[in-house]
Amino acid sequence: MYRIKTTAHNSIGQSDDSEELIVAFGRLPEQPPTPTFDSRRCTRFRNVITWTPGTSVDIPVLGYKLYTDNG
């Protein structure tokens, strides 16, 4: 893991430190299984899906993005 802060320096002077950025390098996690549609728990106003997160080897997976369309 790397912790990075930056500053800018020019003829006017030096800036304050930036917010700290934490970066980790590792192998990609396993791809999670495809989400499944849970029709028993769905309503006219809510769709429910279930899925199992993939496994990470080196660093923890903090989240996923799920994209949908009306097609």
Order of alpha helices (4+ residues) and beta strands (2+ residues): beta-beta-beta-beta-beta-beta
